[in-house]
Amino acid sequence: MVSLLGSKEVDKAVNQMLRRSTLPDRGKTSVVLWASSIQVRSSNVISERRNILTAMKADLASADDVKRDRKRNKSSEI
């Protein structure tokens, strides 16, 4: 049995395909490698999106800090 993505649906689909396949073992290995490459690419995309969101949150937080400091400076001048 092959385990990919930790997703039961993906695992089930790949394993069904392998069981029904008339491919020799070498061909089945190719299917597993292909499915693994999809898993790696999708996890890279998810990671990249998380990194972008984290950066955006940090930018927003620093922009809020700047606004807060400006307000604080204006109120202290008065």
N, C-alpha and C positions, 0 to 999 in steps of 0.2 A: 504494500500500500504506500502511496505517495502522500506526503503532507505538505501543502503549500499555503501560504498566506494565513494559515490558521483559520481559514474559512471553510466551513463544512460543505458549502455548496460547490466551491471550486474543487476541493478535494474529491467530492463525490463525482463531479463531472469528469475530471481527469481520470480517475480510477475506472469509471464506467467505460470511457473511451479506450483505455488500455486493455480492459478485459475483453471488450468486443472486437478489438483490433486483431487483424491477422498478421500484423507486422512481426518480423523477427525481433528478438530481444534488443538488437541494436537499434531498430526503429523505435521501439518503445522508449529506449533511453533518450532518443532525440526528442520525443514528445515531452518527456519529463523535463529535459533541459529547456525546451521552448517555453513550457509553462513556468518554470523557475525564472526565466529571463523576464517574463511578463510581471511576475511578482516583484522582482527587484526593481524594475522600471516604475511600477506603480508606487512602491514604497518610497522611491527617490522623489517622485512627484509630490507625494504627501509630505515628506520631509521638507522639501523646498517651499511648499505652501506654508508650512508651519514657520519656517525661518522668515519668510516675507511678512507673515502676520505679526510675528514677534517684533520685527524691525519697525513695522508700522505702529504698533502699540507703543514702542519706545519713543518714536518720533512724536506721537500725539502727547505722550506724557511730558516730554521735554517742552513741547509747545505750550502745554498747560502751565508748566512751571514758569516759563518766560512771561506769560500773561499775568500770572499770580504775582510775580516779582514786580512787574510794571505797575500793577494796581497798588501794591504795597509801597512802592517808591513814591507814587503820586500822592497817596494818602499821608505819607510821612512828611512830604514837602509842605502840605497845607497847614 
